[in-house]
Structures are given as structure tokens and as C-alpha cells.
Amino acid sequence: MGFSVVGKNIPRKNDPLRATGAAKYTGDLYLPGMLHGKMLRSPYPHARILNIKTDKAKSLHGVKCVVTGNDTLGINYGFVCSIPPLMDQYGIAVDKIRYIGDVVAAVAAIDEDTAAEALDLIDVEYEVLPAVFDPIEAMRPGAPQIHGHVEKNISVEINREFGEVDRAFSEADYVREDEFFIQPVEHCPLETNTVIANYDITGKLTVWVSHKQPFFLQRLLERTLGLSETQIRVIKPYLGGDFGEKGELRSIHFCAALMSMKTGMAVKMSHTREEEFAMSTKRHPSRYIHKEWRQKRWHSECRAREGGSGYRRLQ
């Protein structure tokens, strides 16, 4: 008996729509009367926010909403929700910024040009703090502390030993140690991060988003916005590439949802390509120390240190 699918050349159902341009991505969507959002980002790698003046931006014609960390619930989140030290991010910086590009304010206006103009009218007073740029230097005594809830800037340390490692080294016939460096990688999907958030009069938040994990995003929006799971619906249209990038809650998602809740209007936001390269999360640059020894057969030990931006450092 022959199979109808197994072993057959079956065309993908979505191929004709993608090939002809009929497929609708998040950036192709439009809701009547929707606003356009932009984010103001820090120019400093490490600083304390002393004051933010938004009066001029709010008074600009066409601006409907300006939000800062004071307009949020101040609830932190992270990619790994089950590990408290990794819950170190905020949708908008509350009192301190931790990398160049950390979001300090967001604006929603009638068009993108007005939103961009409003960003220039926001005045932020910073106290610039010493920064760290290397994971090894960050762990040295006396290094600036980026987060107050961890020591030596190490969010999580994982040690795994099997057998008598020290004894194996001392009795080895041959020991070799090498050090490897891996550069950061920008995923660079053709479609940049894009979102439309619409909070309606019934108290329901609908989010159309370029994202690969809609249910994970739903849970983090629930946590940070103070809504219930049943109030949030996340819709994933066609996805214009991911490669590991679009799996987290980002400031762009949080800001669009928050400003929609503040205005009662749909808010659309997209990263520019410059924002994607400079300010999105990357595949971490890493330093690996690999040590192996021989005693009848090869054994190995590996130590890895990964440095991210201002969030989630792993040793």
C-alpha cells in the first residue's frame, strides 16, 4: 500500500503566498487610527537616571503618549523565568541604565516623524557611572557592579564535575590547555522586530508580533503589565526570519502594549536596521578554556564565560 505523504514531494502550503508577496507580515498590517511608536535610548553604557523631563514632548502636536519607567509597574523579567538572578530586565529602565541603547522613554504619535521629533524634546539627566566591557574584567575585585543582586557581575555559575578531576590531572601522562574566543553574532533576519498592540474598551490586549514564541511572550506581558492571561492574545503572522533572535520579551513589545493601554489606541512599532544591529540581543561573545589530559584515553574539562550586554551574564 502506497503512502500519500511519506516519500512524496509535497509542496509547502504557504509557498505560493510568500512567493507572490500575498503573505502578510506584521509590518504589512494596519489598524484604523493606529499610532506609531519610537523609543529613546541611553547613549551611555552605565548610568543612573536622575531626572527625565517630558513636558515639551507631550505638548508637541500629534503626540498622544509619552512613557518612562515611572509609568510602569517596575516589574522585572528575564528569558529564564525559573532562575531569579536572571530576572534582571525591565521594559523601560526604572532608575538605572546598563548598556548603550537601554530604553529610558517611549513616545506614541500620529506618525513616525512626529514620534521621532518628540524624542528630541525629551531631556534626560544622567549620572554617568563606571562601566565594564569584558566579562573577565567584570569579575575582578573592585569592578563596577552593574546589578546589585549578584556578586562580581555573575548572574549564574554552573559547576559540573564527574569523577576525581584533580586526581586525574595529577596522574595524567599528558595535559593540554587551549583558550578559544567566539565573537558576538547578530542574527540579522530580513524582517526587523515589529509589533502592533491594541488594548480595546473591553480590557483585552491583542498583540500582532514578529515572534516565534507567542505563548512565552503572552506570559511575560501578563507579568510585566499586571494583566491576566485571559486578557492577552498574541497573534503571530508570517515570520520574516528569526535565527534565534525573536524569542524573548523586548522593550519594543512592552512599550507598544503599555502605550496602547494608556491611550486606548493601537500602537505600531518597528526596529530600524540600526537598532537591530546596535541594540538587539545577540548570540553572546564567549571565552572558552578547554583543558584535556591523557591517561590511556582522552579526558577533558571545559570552562566557559559568556558576556552579554547589561543583562544575563553566565560563567
GUKOLFI-56176 format. One record per residue (C-alpha): residue number from 1; residue in one letter; chain; x, y, z. Coordinates in steps of 0.2 Angstrom, whole numbers. Example, Ala and Ser with C-alpha at 12.3 -4.5 7.8 and 13.67 -1.06 7.14 Angstrom:
residues 2
+-------+-------+------+-------+-------+-------+
| torvo | bavex | gugu |  east | north |    up |
+-------+-------+------+-------+-------+-------+
|     1 |     A |    A |    62 |   -22 |    39 |
|     2 |     S |    A |    68 |    -5 |    36 |
+-------+-------+------+-------+-------+-------+
//
This chain:
residues 315
+-------+-------+------+-------+-------+-------+
| torvo | bavex | gugu |  east | north |    up |
+-------+-------+------+-------+-------+-------+
|     1 |     M |    A |     0 |     0 |     0 |
|     2 |     G |    A |     7 |    17 |    -5 |
|     3 |     F |    A |     9 |    32 |     6 |
|     4 |     S |    A |     0 |    48 |     2 |
|     5 |     V |    A |    13 |    59 |    10 |
|     6 |     V |    A |    29 |    49 |    15 |
|     7 |     G |    A |    41 |    48 |     2 |
|     8 |     K |    A |    32 |    61 |    -9 |
|     9 |     N |    A |    37 |    78 |   -15 |
|    10 |     I |    A |    24 |    89 |    -6 |
|    11 |     P |    A |    24 |   107 |    -9 |
|    12 |     R |    A |    23 |   119 |     6 |
|    13 |     K |    A |     6 |   126 |     8 |
|    14 |     N |    A |    12 |   144 |    11 |
|    15 |     D |    A |    25 |   144 |    -3 |
|    16 |     P |    A |    13 |   152 |   -16 |
|    17 |     L |    A |     8 |   166 |    -4 |
|    18 |     R |    A |    26 |   170 |     1 |
|    19 |     A |    A |    32 |   169 |   -17 |
|    20 |     T |    A |    19 |   181 |   -24 |
|    21 |     G |    A |    20 |   193 |   -10 |
|    22 |     A |    A |     2 |   190 |    -4 |
|    23 |     A |    A |     8 |   184 |    13 |
|    24 |     K |    A |     5 |   197 |    27 |
|    25 |     Y |    A |    19 |   200 |    39 |
|    26 |     T |    A |    17 |   211 |    55 |
|    27 |     G |    A |    24 |   226 |    46 |
|    28 |     D |    A |    11 |   224 |    32 |
|    29 |     L |    A |    -3 |   226 |    44 |
|    30 |     Y |    A |   -13 |   242 |    48 |
|    31 |     L |    A |   -27 |   246 |    60 |
|    32 |     P |    A |   -38 |   261 |    58 |
|    33 |     G |    A |   -32 |   276 |    68 |
|    34 |     M |    A |   -16 |   267 |    75 |
|    35 |     L |    A |    -2 |   277 |    82 |
|    36 |     H |    A |    17 |   275 |    79 |
|    37 |     G |    A |    29 |   272 |    92 |
|    38 |     K |    A |    48 |   276 |    95 |
|    39 |     M |    A |    60 |   273 |   109 |
|    40 |     L |    A |    73 |   285 |   117 |
|    41 |     R |    A |    88 |   275 |   121 |
|    42 |     S |    A |   103 |   279 |   133 |
|    43 |     P |    A |   119 |   285 |   125 |
|    44 |     Y |    A |   129 |   278 |   140 |
|    45 |     P |    A |   134 |   260 |   145 |
|    46 |     H |    A |   131 |   263 |   163 |
|    47 |     A |    A |   122 |   277 |   172 |
|    48 |     R |    A |   109 |   282 |   185 |
|    49 |     I |    A |    94 |   291 |   179 |
|    50 |     L |    A |    92 |   307 |   189 |
|    51 |     N |    A |    78 |   316 |   180 |
|    52 |     I |    A |    68 |   315 |   164 |
|    53 |     K |    A |    58 |   330 |   158 |
|    54 |     T |    A |    44 |   325 |   145 |
|    55 |     D |    A |    33 |   341 |   145 |
|    56 |     K |    A |    40 |   348 |   129 |
|    57 |     A |    A |    37 |   331 |   120 |
|    58 |     K |    A |    20 |   329 |   127 |
|    59 |     S |    A |    15 |   346 |   121 |
|    60 |     L |    A |    21 |   343 |   103 |
|    61 |     H |    A |     6 |   342 |    91 |
|    62 |     G |    A |     2 |   324 |    86 |
|    63 |     V |    A |    10 |   316 |   101 |
|    64 |     K |    A |    -3 |   305 |   111 |
|    65 |     C |    A |     8 |   297 |   124 |
|    66 |     V |    A |    25 |   298 |   132 |
|    67 |     V |    A |    30 |   285 |   145 |
|    68 |     T |    A |    45 |   282 |   156 |
|    69 |     G |    A |    50 |   270 |   169 |
|    70 |     N |    A |    39 |   279 |   182 |
|    71 |     D |    A |    24 |   274 |   171 |
|    72 |     T |    A |    27 |   256 |   173 |
|    73 |     L |    A |    24 |   244 |   187 |
|    74 |     G |    A |    43 |   241 |   189 |
|    75 |     I |    A |    41 |   223 |   187 |
|    76 |     N |    A |    57 |   214 |   181 |
|    77 |     Y |    A |    58 |   199 |   169 |
|    78 |     G |    A |    70 |   188 |   160 |
|    79 |     F |    A |    72 |   174 |   147 |
|    80 |     V |    A |    74 |   161 |   160 |
|    81 |     C |    A |    59 |   164 |   172 |
|    82 |     S |    A |    63 |   149 |   184 |
|    83 |     I |    A |    80 |   157 |   189 |
|    84 |     P |    A |    78 |   173 |   199 |
|    85 |     P |    A |    95 |   180 |   196 |
|    86 |     L |    A |    91 |   180 |   178 |
|    87 |     M |    A |    76 |   191 |   180 |
|    88 |     D |    A |    85 |   207 |   178 |
|    89 |     Q |    A |    77 |   216 |   164 |
|    90 |     Y |    A |    64 |   230 |   163 |
|    91 |     G |    A |    53 |   235 |   148 |
|    92 |     I |    A |    59 |   253 |   152 |
|    93 |     A |    A |    73 |   257 |   163 |
|    94 |     V |    A |    67 |   262 |   180 |
|    95 |     D |    A |    82 |   270 |   189 |
|    96 |     K |    A |    97 |   264 |   181 |
|    97 |     I |    A |   103 |   260 |   163 |
|    98 |     R |    A |   115 |   246 |   160 |
|    99 |     Y |    A |   120 |   246 |   141 |
|   100 |     I |    A |   121 |   258 |   127 |
|   101 |     G |    A |   103 |   258 |   120 |
|   102 |     D |    A |    94 |   254 |   136 |
|   103 |     V |    A |    76 |   261 |   134 |
|   104 |     V |    A |    73 |   276 |   145 |
|   105 |     A |    A |    57 |   283 |   137 |
|   106 |     A |    A |    44 |   279 |   123 |
|   107 |     V |    A |    33 |   290 |   113 |
|   108 |     A |    A |    17 |   286 |   103 |
|   109 |     A |    A |    11 |   299 |    90 |
|   110 |     I |    A |     1 |   301 |    74 |
|   111 |     D |    A |    15 |   296 |    63 |
|   112 |     E |    A |    33 |   291 |    64 |
|   113 |     D |    A |    41 |   308 |    60 |
|   114 |     T |    A |    31 |   316 |    74 |
|   115 |     A |    A |    36 |   302 |    86 |
|   116 |     A |    A |    55 |   304 |    81 |
|   117 |     E |    A |    53 |   323 |    83 |
|   118 |     A |    A |    46 |   321 |   101 |
|   119 |     L |    A |    61 |   310 |   106 |
|   120 |     D |    A |    72 |   325 |   103 |
|   121 |     L |    A |    62 |   335 |   115 |
|   122 |     I |    A |    64 |   323 |   130 |
|   123 |     D |    A |    78 |   329 |   142 |
|   124 |     V |    A |    86 |   316 |   152 |
|   125 |     E |    A |    99 |   320 |   166 |
|   126 |     Y |    A |   111 |   306 |   169 |
|   127 |     E |    A |   124 |   302 |   182 |
|   128 |     V |    A |   137 |   293 |   172 |
|   129 |     L |    A |   144 |   278 |   181 |
|   130 |     P |    A |   160 |   267 |   178 |
|   131 |     A |    A |   156 |   253 |   166 |
|   132 |     V |    A |   163 |   236 |   161 |
|   133 |     F |    A |   166 |   229 |   144 |
|   134 |     D |    A |   174 |   212 |   146 |
|   135 |     P |    A |   167 |   198 |   156 |
|   136 |     I |    A |   184 |   194 |   164 |
|   137 |     E |    A |   187 |   212 |   169 |
|   138 |     A |    A |   169 |   212 |   176 |
|   139 |     M |    A |   173 |   198 |   188 |
|   140 |     R |    A |   188 |   205 |   195 |
|   141 |     P |    A |   188 |   213 |   213 |
|   142 |     G |    A |   183 |   231 |   213 |
|   143 |     A |    A |   175 |   231 |   196 |
|   144 |     P |    A |   159 |   241 |   194 |
|   145 |     Q |    A |   144 |   232 |   199 |
|   146 |     I |    A |   130 |   233 |   185 |
|   147 |     H |    A |   117 |   224 |   196 |
|   148 |     G |    A |   115 |   225 |   214 |
|   149 |     H |    A |   108 |   207 |   217 |
|   150 |     V |    A |   123 |   197 |   211 |
|   151 |     E |    A |   142 |   197 |   216 |
|   152 |     K |    A |   156 |   200 |   203 |
|   153 |     N |    A |   143 |   203 |   189 |
|   154 |     I |    A |   140 |   184 |   188 |
|   155 |     S |    A |   121 |   180 |   187 |
|   156 |     V |    A |   123 |   162 |   187 |
|   157 |     E |    A |   138 |   150 |   190 |
|   158 |     I |    A |   136 |   132 |   185 |
|   159 |     N |    A |   149 |   119 |   190 |
|   160 |     R |    A |   148 |   100 |   184 |
|   161 |     E |    A |   162 |    88 |   190 |
|   162 |     F |    A |   161 |    69 |   186 |
|   163 |     G |    A |   174 |    58 |   195 |
|   164 |     E |    A |   190 |    64 |   203 |
|   165 |     V |    A |   195 |    78 |   192 |
|   166 |     D |    A |   210 |    84 |   202 |
|   167 |     R |    A |   217 |    67 |   204 |
|   168 |     A |    A |   215 |    63 |   185 |
|   169 |     F |    A |   225 |    79 |   181 |
|   170 |     S |    A |   239 |    75 |   194 |
|   171 |     E |    A |   241 |    57 |   187 |
|   172 |     A |    A |   239 |    61 |   168 |
|   173 |     D |    A |   253 |    57 |   156 |
|   174 |     Y |    A |   249 |    72 |   145 |
|   175 |     V |    A |   240 |    89 |   149 |
|   176 |     R |    A |   234 |   101 |   136 |
|   177 |     E |    A |   225 |   118 |   138 |
|   178 |     D |    A |   218 |   129 |   125 |
|   179 |     E |    A |   209 |   145 |   125 |
|   180 |     F |    A |   196 |   150 |   112 |
|   181 |     F |    A |   186 |   166 |   109 |
|   182 |     I |    A |   170 |   167 |   100 |
|   183 |     Q |    A |   163 |   183 |    93 |
|   184 |     P |    A |   146 |   190 |    95 |
|   185 |     V |    A |   133 |   186 |    82 |
|   186 |     E |    A |   119 |   197 |    75 |
|   187 |     H |    A |   105 |   186 |    69 |
|   188 |     C |    A |   100 |   199 |    55 |
|   189 |     P |    A |    83 |   192 |    49 |
|   190 |     L |    A |    76 |   202 |    34 |
|   191 |     E |    A |    61 |   207 |    45 |
|   192 |     T |    A |    66 |   218 |    59 |
|   193 |     N |    A |    57 |   216 |    76 |
|   194 |     T |    A |    39 |   223 |    73 |
|   195 |     V |    A |    24 |   224 |    84 |
|   196 |     I |    A |     6 |   231 |    84 |
|   197 |     A |    A |    -3 |   231 |   101 |
|   198 |     N |    A |   -21 |   236 |   103 |
|   199 |     Y |    A |   -29 |   237 |   120 |
|   200 |     D |    A |   -48 |   239 |   117 |
|   201 |     I |    A |   -63 |   245 |   128 |
|   202 |     T |    A |   -66 |   228 |   135 |
|   203 |     G |    A |   -49 |   227 |   143 |
|   204 |     K |    A |   -42 |   215 |   131 |
|   205 |     L |    A |   -25 |   217 |   124 |
|   206 |     T |    A |   -21 |   210 |   106 |
|   207 |     V |    A |    -4 |   209 |   100 |
|   208 |     W |    A |     2 |   205 |    82 |
|   209 |     V |    A |    20 |   202 |    83 |
|   210 |     S |    A |    36 |   196 |    73 |
|   211 |     H |    A |    40 |   182 |    86 |
|   212 |     K |    A |    42 |   163 |    87 |
|   213 |     Q |    A |    36 |   160 |   104 |
|   214 |     P |    A |    19 |   168 |   106 |
|   215 |     F |    A |    14 |   159 |   122 |
|   216 |     F |    A |    30 |   164 |   131 |
|   217 |     L |    A |    28 |   182 |   126 |
|   218 |     Q |    A |    10 |   181 |   132 |
|   219 |     R |    A |    16 |   176 |   149 |
|   220 |     L |    A |    29 |   189 |   151 |
|   221 |     L |    A |    17 |   203 |   145 |
|   222 |     E |    A |     5 |   196 |   158 |
|   223 |     R |    A |    19 |   198 |   172 |
|   224 |     T |    A |    25 |   215 |   167 |
|   225 |     L |    A |     9 |   224 |   163 |
|   226 |     G |    A |    -2 |   217 |   178 |
|   227 |     L |    A |   -15 |   209 |   166 |
|   228 |     S |    A |   -22 |   191 |   167 |
|   229 |     E |    A |   -18 |   178 |   154 |
|   230 |     T |    A |   -36 |   179 |   148 |
|   231 |     Q |    A |   -34 |   197 |   144 |
|   232 |     I |    A |   -20 |   195 |   132 |
|   233 |     R |    A |   -20 |   187 |   115 |
|   234 |     V |    A |    -4 |   186 |   104 |
|   235 |     I |    A |    -5 |   183 |    86 |
|   236 |     K |    A |    10 |   178 |    75 |
|   237 |     P |    A |     8 |   182 |    57 |
|   238 |     Y |    A |    20 |   177 |    44 |
|   239 |     L |    A |    38 |   177 |    51 |
|   240 |     G |    A |    51 |   186 |    41 |
|   241 |     G |    A |    66 |   176 |    48 |
|   242 |     D |    A |    72 |   173 |    66 |
|   243 |     F |    A |    88 |   163 |    68 |
|   244 |     G |    A |    87 |   163 |    87 |
|   245 |     E |    A |    83 |   181 |    89 |
|   246 |     K |    A |    64 |   183 |    91 |
|   247 |     G |    A |    60 |   173 |   106 |
|   248 |     E |    A |    60 |   185 |   121 |
|   249 |     L |    A |    50 |   200 |   128 |
|   250 |     R |    A |    59 |   215 |   121 |
|   251 |     S |    A |    56 |   234 |   126 |
|   252 |     I |    A |    48 |   236 |   109 |
|   253 |     H |    A |    34 |   224 |   114 |
|   254 |     F |    A |    32 |   231 |   131 |
|   255 |     C |    A |    32 |   249 |   126 |
|   256 |     A |    A |    19 |   246 |   112 |
|   257 |     A |    A |     7 |   237 |   124 |
|   258 |     L |    A |     9 |   250 |   138 |
|   259 |     M |    A |     6 |   265 |   127 |
|   260 |     S |    A |    -9 |   256 |   119 |
|   261 |     M |    A |   -16 |   253 |   137 |
|   262 |     K |    A |   -13 |   272 |   141 |
|   263 |     T |    A |   -21 |   278 |   125 |
|   264 |     G |    A |   -34 |   265 |   121 |
|   265 |     M |    A |   -27 |   266 |   103 |
|   266 |     A |    A |   -17 |   253 |    93 |
|   267 |     V |    A |     1 |   257 |    93 |
|   268 |     K |    A |    14 |   250 |    80 |
|   269 |     M |    A |    32 |   250 |    82 |
|   270 |     S |    A |    47 |   243 |    72 |
|   271 |     H |    A |    66 |   242 |    75 |
|   272 |     T |    A |    76 |   251 |    62 |
|   273 |     R |    A |    90 |   241 |    55 |
|   274 |     E |    A |   102 |   251 |    65 |
|   275 |     E |    A |    93 |   247 |    81 |
|   276 |     E |    A |    94 |   228 |    76 |
|   277 |     F |    A |   112 |   229 |    74 |
|   278 |     A |    A |   117 |   240 |    89 |
|   279 |     M |    A |   104 |   236 |   102 |
|   280 |     S |    A |    95 |   220 |   100 |
|   281 |     T |    A |   101 |   204 |   110 |
|   282 |     K |    A |   115 |   195 |   102 |
|   283 |     R |    A |   122 |   177 |   102 |
|   284 |     H |    A |   134 |   180 |   116 |
|   285 |     P |    A |   153 |   183 |   114 |
|   286 |     S |    A |   162 |   169 |   123 |
|   287 |     R |    A |   178 |   164 |   130 |
|   288 |     Y |    A |   181 |   145 |   132 |
|   289 |     I |    A |   196 |   137 |   142 |
|   290 |     H |    A |   197 |   119 |   137 |
|   291 |     K |    A |   209 |   108 |   146 |
|   292 |     E |    A |   211 |    90 |   142 |
|   293 |     W |    A |   223 |    76 |   148 |
|   294 |     R |    A |   228 |    59 |   143 |
|   295 |     Q |    A |   229 |    43 |   153 |
|   296 |     K |    A |   226 |    28 |   142 |
|   297 |     R |    A |   212 |    38 |   134 |
|   298 |     W |    A |   207 |    57 |   132 |
|   299 |     H |    A |   198 |    66 |   145 |
|   300 |     S |    A |   193 |    84 |   145 |
|   301 |     E |    A |   187 |    99 |   156 |
|   302 |     C |    A |   179 |   115 |   149 |
|   303 |     R |    A |   177 |   132 |   157 |
|   304 |     A |    A |   166 |   144 |   148 |
|   305 |     R |    A |   162 |   163 |   151 |
|   306 |     E |    A |   150 |   172 |   141 |
|   307 |     G |    A |   147 |   191 |   142 |
|   308 |     G |    A |   131 |   199 |   136 |
|   309 |     S |    A |   126 |   217 |   137 |
|   310 |     G |    A |   120 |   224 |   153 |
|   311 |     Y |    A |   109 |   208 |   156 |
|   312 |     R |    A |   112 |   189 |   159 |
|   313 |     R |    A |   130 |   186 |   162 |
|   314 |     L |    A |   134 |   167 |   163 |
|   315 |     Q |    A |   150 |   159 |   170 |
+-------+-------+------+-------+-------+-------+
//
